[in-house]
């Protein structure tokens, strides 16, 4: 799709959403706040396929939260990415694990998460070409390859996740809920919804912004100020939900 067509398609959204979609296409950071009803946190967000070592550095120094890769539900199914809670549940019934895990002891259950029903965590991985997996260049390579494999999978080409990635590792993957924003409105689903609207590969990096002074989540006001200082769009979850409702009316499969 050329720039003119993209601009025409984007015109139905607010100016802020249009700028956010362009930032995704350009491989630039933007800031995404979920809502007061959820985590009440702002995340750095950037397309996985665009991530370079300097981007990982920015997230770990100016963000400070977990650096994760959110993957669309369709690509997660193709690549066979499980929910971590399901992995632990299955492990709890395996008699070969010593000490034996007691089901219900480790696995999240209803009420554990104050703002949600279920975590989106999947596997923690390193690329097999990494040495330790934690330096900026290692993590950026793992992240880019996750994005590139997502693209390959959605193009209908064969993929072999295990041939490139190993677990445990240092990059957390997140599996977006099948119903996306109709089912869950976390940073995982919000970022994937934006990638779909942008027409880009739905694999997005998210990292929470923490306050260096008190160690808590960075306030919305301070996150906005950071965005203004560093030329990053600040967008809120409700704005993404409104735009995604418009996008869904076009009948495009997520």
C-alpha positions as CSV (number, residue, x, y, z in Angstrom):
1,X,0.0,0.0,0.0
2,X,1.5,3.4,-1.0
3,X,1.6,6.4,1.3
4,X,-1.3,8.1,-0.4
5,X,-3.6,5.1,0.1
6,X,-2.5,4.8,3.7
7,X,-3.2,8.4,4.4
8,X,-6.7,8.0,2.8
9,X,-7.4,5.0,4.9
10,X,-6.2,6.7,8.1
11,X,-8.3,9.8,7.6
12,X,-11.2,8.2,9.4
13,X,-9.3,8.1,12.6
14,X,-8.4,11.0,15.0
15,X,-5.2,12.9,14.3
16,X,-3.5,11.3,17.3
17,X,-4.3,7.8,16.1
18,X,-3.1,8.7,12.6
19,X,0.2,9.8,14.0
20,X,0.4,6.6,16.1
21,X,-0.2,4.4,13.1
22,X,2.5,6.3,11.1
23,X,5.0,5.9,14.0
24,X,4.4,2.1,13.9
25,X,5.1,2.1,10.1
26,X,8.2,4.2,10.6
27,X,9.5,1.9,13.3
28,X,9.4,4.6,15.9
29,X,8.4,4.5,19.6
30,X,5.1,5.8,20.9
31,X,3.7,5.7,24.4
32,X,0.5,3.8,25.3
33,X,-1.5,4.2,28.5
34,X,-4.1,1.5,29.2
35,X,-6.5,2.9,31.7
36,X,-7.1,3.7,35.4
37,X,-9.4,0.6,35.5
38,X,-6.5,-1.7,34.5
39,X,-2.8,-1.4,35.3
40,X,-2.8,2.4,35.1
41,X,0.6,2.2,33.4
42,X,2.2,3.7,30.3
43,X,4.3,1.5,28.1
44,X,7.0,2.2,25.4
45,X,5.7,0.5,22.3
46,X,7.5,-0.2,19.0
47,X,7.2,-2.6,16.1
48,X,9.2,-5.8,16.8
49,X,10.6,-5.9,13.3
50,X,12.1,-2.5,13.7
51,X,13.9,-3.0,17.1
52,X,17.6,-2.2,17.3
53,X,20.1,-2.4,20.2
54,X,19.6,1.3,21.0
55,X,15.9,0.8,21.3
56,X,16.4,-1.9,23.9
57,X,18.7,0.5,25.8
58,X,16.1,3.2,25.8
59,X,13.5,0.8,27.2
60,X,15.6,-0.6,29.9
61,X,17.0,2.8,31.0
62,X,14.0,5.1,30.5
63,X,11.3,2.4,30.9
64,X,12.6,-0.1,33.4
65,X,9.8,-2.6,33.2
66,X,9.7,-5.9,31.4
67,X,10.6,-5.9,27.7
68,X,8.0,-8.1,26.1
69,X,6.9,-9.0,22.5
70,X,3.1,-9.2,22.0
71,X,2.0,-11.5,19.2
72,X,-1.4,-11.6,17.4
73,X,-3.7,-14.5,18.3
74,X,-3.6,-15.9,14.7
75,X,0.2,-15.9,14.6
76,X,0.4,-17.3,18.1
77,X,-1.7,-20.3,17.0
78,X,0.4,-20.9,13.9
79,X,3.6,-20.7,15.9
80,X,2.1,-22.8,18.7
81,X,2.8,-20.2,21.4
82,X,1.0,-21.4,24.6
83,X,-0.3,-19.4,27.5
84,X,2.3,-19.8,30.3
85,X,-0.5,-20.6,32.8
86,X,-1.5,-23.6,30.6
87,X,2.2,-24.8,30.5
88,X,2.4,-24.7,34.3
89,X,-0.9,-26.5,34.6
90,X,0.3,-29.3,32.3
91,X,3.6,-29.5,34.1
92,X,1.7,-30.0,37.4
93,X,0.4,-33.3,36.2
94,X,3.8,-34.6,35.1
95,X,5.2,-37.2,37.6
96,X,8.7,-36.9,36.1
97,X,9.1,-33.3,37.5
98,X,10.9,-33.3,40.9
99,X,9.8,-31.8,43.1
100,X,6.3,-32.4,41.9
101,X,4.3,-29.3,41.2
102,X,0.9,-29.0,43.0
103,X,-1.7,-27.7,40.7
104,X,-3.3,-24.5,42.1
105,X,-0.2,-23.6,44.0
106,X,1.6,-21.8,41.1
107,X,-1.0,-21.3,38.4
108,X,-3.0,-18.1,38.4
109,X,-6.6,-18.5,39.4
110,X,-9.7,-16.3,39.4
111,X,-9.1,-13.3,41.6
112,X,-5.3,-13.4,41.5
113,X,-5.2,-10.5,39.1
114,X,-7.1,-7.5,40.4
115,X,-7.8,-5.9,37.0
116,X,-8.1,-9.0,34.7
117,X,-9.2,-12.6,34.3
118,X,-6.0,-14.0,32.7
119,X,-2.4,-13.1,32.0
120,X,-1.2,-12.9,28.4
121,X,2.3,-14.3,29.2
122,X,3.5,-17.1,26.9
123,X,7.1,-18.4,26.7
124,X,10.3,-16.6,27.7
125,X,12.8,-17.1,24.8
126,X,16.3,-16.5,23.5
127,X,17.3,-16.8,19.9
128,X,19.5,-19.9,19.5
129,X,22.3,-17.7,18.0
130,X,22.4,-15.6,21.2
131,X,25.1,-16.2,23.8
132,X,23.4,-15.2,27.0
133,X,20.3,-13.5,25.5
134,X,20.4,-10.5,27.8
135,X,22.7,-7.8,26.2
136,X,21.0,-5.2,24.0
137,X,22.2,-6.7,20.8
138,X,21.1,-10.2,21.8
139,X,17.6,-9.1,22.9
140,X,17.1,-6.9,19.9
141,X,18.0,-9.8,17.6
142,X,15.6,-12.1,19.4
143,X,12.8,-9.5,19.2
144,X,13.4,-8.8,15.5
145,X,13.3,-12.5,14.6
146,X,10.1,-12.9,16.6
147,X,8.6,-10.1,14.5
148,X,10.0,-11.5,11.2
149,X,8.7,-15.0,12.0
150,X,5.3,-13.6,12.8
151,X,5.2,-12.0,9.4
152,X,6.3,-15.3,7.7
153,X,3.7,-17.3,9.6
154,X,0.9,-14.9,8.6
155,X,2.0,-15.0,5.0
156,X,1.2,-18.7,5.1
157,X,4.8,-19.8,4.7
158,X,6.1,-22.7,6.9
159,X,7.7,-21.7,10.2
160,X,9.6,-23.8,12.8
161,X,9.6,-21.9,16.1
162,X,11.9,-24.4,17.9
163,X,14.5,-24.2,15.2
164,X,15.2,-20.5,16.1
165,X,14.1,-20.0,19.7
166,X,14.8,-21.8,23.0
167,X,13.2,-21.5,26.4
168,X,13.8,-20.4,29.1
169,X,15.2,-17.1,27.8
170,X,15.3,-13.4,28.5
171,X,12.5,-12.1,26.2
172,X,8.9,-12.6,27.3
173,X,6.4,-13.3,24.6
174,X,2.7,-12.3,25.1
175,X,-0.2,-14.0,23.4
176,X,-3.0,-11.6,22.5
177,X,-6.5,-12.8,23.4
178,X,-8.4,-14.3,20.5
179,X,-11.2,-11.6,20.7
180,X,-8.6,-8.8,21.1
181,X,-10.3,-5.7,22.5
182,X,-13.7,-7.4,22.7
183,X,-12.1,-9.8,25.2
184,X,-9.3,-8.0,26.9
185,X,-7.9,-4.4,26.8
186,X,-4.4,-4.8,28.0
187,X,-1.2,-3.4,26.5
188,X,-0.9,-6.7,24.5
189,X,-4.2,-6.4,22.8
190,X,-4.1,-2.6,22.4
191,X,-0.7,-2.7,20.7
192,X,-1.7,-5.6,18.4
193,X,-4.9,-3.7,17.4
194,X,-2.9,-0.7,16.4
195,X,-0.5,-2.8,14.4
196,X,-3.5,-4.3,12.5
197,X,-4.9,-0.8,11.8
198,X,-1.5,0.3,10.6
199,X,-1.3,-2.7,8.2
200,X,2.0,-3.9,9.7
201,X,3.2,-7.1,11.2
202,X,1.2,-7.7,14.4
203,X,4.2,-8.3,16.7
204,X,4.8,-5.3,19.0
205,X,7.3,-4.7,21.8
206,X,5.9,-3.2,25.1
207,X,7.8,-2.1,28.2
208,X,6.4,-0.4,31.2
209,X,7.6,3.0,32.3
210,X,8.7,3.2,36.0
211,X,9.4,6.2,38.2
212,X,13.1,6.4,39.2
213,X,12.1,8.3,42.4
214,X,9.6,5.9,44.0
215,X,9.9,2.7,41.9
216,X,6.2,2.8,41.0
217,X,4.5,3.1,37.7
218,X,5.4,6.4,36.1
219,X,2.4,8.8,36.4
220,X,0.4,9.6,33.3
221,X,1.4,13.3,33.6
222,X,5.1,12.4,33.7
223,X,4.8,9.9,30.9
224,X,3.1,12.6,28.7
225,X,5.9,15.1,29.6
226,X,8.5,12.5,28.6
227,X,6.7,12.0,25.3
228,X,6.6,15.7,24.6
229,X,10.3,16.0,25.4
230,X,11.3,13.1,23.2
231,X,8.9,13.6,20.4
232,X,6.8,10.5,21.1
233,X,3.0,10.3,20.6
234,X,1.1,9.6,23.9
235,X,-2.1,7.6,23.2
236,X,-4.7,6.2,25.7
237,X,-6.5,2.9,25.6
238,X,-9.9,4.4,25.1
239,X,-8.7,6.2,22.0
240,X,-7.4,2.9,20.5
241,X,-10.7,1.1,21.3
242,X,-12.7,3.8,19.5
243,X,-10.5,3.6,16.5
244,X,-10.5,-0.2,16.4
245,X,-14.3,-0.2,16.4
246,X,-14.1,1.9,13.2
247,X,-11.6,-0.5,11.8
248,X,-13.7,-3.6,12.6
249,X,-16.6,-2.2,10.6
250,X,-14.5,-2.8,7.5
251,X,-14.7,-6.5,8.2
252,X,-11.0,-7.2,8.2
253,X,-10.0,-10.4,9.9
254,X,-7.7,-9.9,12.9
